[in-house]
Structures are given as C-alpha cells and as structure tokens.
Amino acid sequence: MADDKFDAERFGRRALWLKHLHRWHWISSALCLTGLLFFAFTGITLNHAAQIDAKPRTDRYVGLLPQALVAMLGEGPRHGYAPLPTALRDWLSAQWAVRMGARPAEWSADEIYLSLPRPGGDAWLSIDRSNGAVEYELTDRGWIAYLNDLHKGRNTGPVWRWFIDLFALVCLISSVSGLLLLRLHAAQRIATWPTVGLGFVVPLLLALLFIH
C-alpha cells in the first residue's frame, strides 16, 4: 500500500514537471522561431559572404546651408564632440533624409565631421564652418549586407542589441526545457542520449581537427 502511494506521488510530480516543461518549451520555441530562422539564414549568408556578389551603390550630395544656420555654427564648440543643433538636423533631414538623432559630431575650428555607419552600408557628413558648404555621402551595400550586419549587431544601436540578448535568453530557455524533456522521455527512447551526444561531439571534433 505504501509503495502504491509512493508511486502515485512520484507519478504526480513527474506529470507536474512535464506540464510545466511543455509550457515553457512551446512558449519559448514559439517566441524564438522567427529569430532562429533569421539567424540560421544569415549564418549561411555570412559563411558565404565572399561568394555572394555585392555591388555597393554610393550617392553623394553637396549643398549650401542657409545663412541663419551658418551663423548658428559659429556658436558651436571650437573642438571636441557635440551633437549638431536641432535646426541643422531638421534641415539635413528635409534635404536628404539624413537620420542622425543626437549622435555627436566631431567639431574643429574649420569643419564639422559626422560619421554615420549603418547596417549594410556607411555614410558621412562634412560641413565647412566658414561658408556652410555641406557634403554628404551614403553607401549602400545591399540587403544581404544589411541582414548580415543585423546578425552581428554591427552599427545597429542599443535597441537591436537588447533584442539579441533577449532572443538569446529565450533560446536558452527553449534549449534547457527541451533537454529536461528529453531526460524525462529518455527511458522510452533509447536513441535520445546518443543523439544528443552526437550533436556535441561532431562540432567538437571538427573544431579540434580542422580549425588551426
């Protein structure tokens, strides 16, 4: 009788664990599914970046600031780093759709220079403080380069990097809950642990034998 009670309690605990693990696993798997597809695809494109033909396009713009903005530049610092005045940012956005936010520019006595790296491309802006001459250059390396940079978190800003951290955490939850589910079901599936071990041993051997 006592054994039956013990077996019932053990079965109840196992059923409770299964219920919670299944819930954690399917929710985390659903949350990270699209991200896993994205990072798997961009992993392939990154691995074959040299074979993917890319034709960068560079657009160059030149212009002259209104006198009111030129006068405003004279009030800025003589050297160091500081954001461009709001009125100047608005003018550049209206003229050439330049997106810079409050990113600090490099100020010197003669020139203001602002580097604007971005996923899949690059850009820079130069302003002559004496006469207001503006030069803006934008380089676009294509959508594959854009996706590759998203994969690496290159020039993506803090919000995308936070997303990568949260996505990695969800993947960890999915992996750990899946591993625990494997443990609970391993008795009925004898190939479970050999398969898990194979997934560990194969990349380890490849790294030890072929990466120098």
Steps between C-alpha positions, in 0.01 A plus 500: 500500500782737590675416171185584306479836679867571427455410131193724479691794650794443267267478200326819614831689529608375158171606344533845660856538369389391153215750502723794596788399271268457202355845567843667531629313196217577258473864604874564473520304173215700351662828607840418351382318183517800266828614651653155460401494132653845455828419674526163325454664159744783571746246641509346151535839326780601739680171445488557124544877495798474263291307245202736510542772241438844649491824303519795740323817389637834613297822484669834558319825579633854530321811613525834676346579836276805545678796658301463823637150547854609408480764773377233741811292429714782632342453841609136518815368668838565339611143557375176651181300452143629521167435322399725212245773581138385466427751222795369298389138550151591382642670188716200412208263557277706271767535230644148479311294761812481718425312821744578778305563820714656770815319387808710587696652212869589501540879514816684403571865428441458125278196458234279651524132416240237583547128437172316441571125478190289447407134443576405141674824417678811612457876489679815601427872512739793480415868557731794434444740790620807308256491207248225586600265216357154572611167357311180571593154374286188539613147409255209476648149476168321442244310704723193559761724665220663697376164633857388574561811708176439690628149577824645641334796672731728301404869508147410607461707815413391857138390439598230249783383728248471785280294269791264425562456875131427568483265200805311627336467842181359346711254296670388822161442664385301198819292494510427874130414518543277194796326664299435815214363291747268329614381841144421605427313177842336457393172660254438215740619227835326520652713222450823698838537670710361210334756275559782749860388539546494124384859480775592747780276375477583127564877528762436769693262274471736203639783711788291634594337169442769238531839674858609558 
